[in-house]
Amino acid sequence: RVQKSGREVTLTARQFDLLRYLIRHRGRVVTREELLRRVWGYDDPPITRTVDAHVAALRHRLESKPARPKHFLGVRSVGYRFQE
């Protein structure tokens, strides 16, 4: 279960898996390729914006100001880092 300010937040199964992976690797930059392999299960990840769309959805649901995220930080041309 995921909560924000004491209220439960509904996530898709994939969003939840992505959130869990980012939290388990908090503070470390995780590449899009790693996420596609570990969260989506691709052996040979395609070039896609899927990860970006899912991170945007997490920002929208969990960040106070999605346009200025504090927790789901993008690392240009690499991937994402979760920061507490």
Buried (B, 14 or more C-beta within 10 A) or exposed (E): EBEEEEEEBEBEEEBBBBBEBBEEBEEEBBBBBBBBBBBBEBEEBEEEEBBEEBBBBBBEBBBEEBEEBEBBBBEEEEBBBBEE
